[in-house]
Amino acid sequence: MKQVEVQIMGQSYLLNCPEGGETSLQHVVGRVDKAMCRIRDAGKVKARDRIAVLAALNLAFEEEGKADVASPQPSAVKATETASAPAASDSSMDAALLALASRIDSVLEADGQLL
């Protein structure tokens, strides 16, 4: 293992990486950085941890959709088609992410013990 320094939203992180995996790590870091910056730049969510959660959910959702396409199952494909509809464009994806952020905020505000 080697340590690689990366930047996400302008902050440095030192990550462990297997030998030969630097290119893959940089690709993944780029995707995470882009997803987080897009959410931050939308202006509705300011807390870095909430931005990270939303970005992680968005990236996981994208990967889930790719997995469903690779090995289609009737119920998974139907759910993906329904859930993927808002992701047709960047602006509609941003709107969906902002709506999700708003829902998360309302739940977290109701429970003062979180965050």
Buried (B, 14 or more C-beta within 10 A) or exposed (E): EEEBEBEBBEEEEEBEBEEEBEEEBEEBBEBBBEBBBBBBEBEBBEEEEBBBBBBEBBBEBBEBBEEBEEEEEEEBBEBBEEBBEBBEEEEEBBEBBBEBBEEBBEEBEEEEEEE
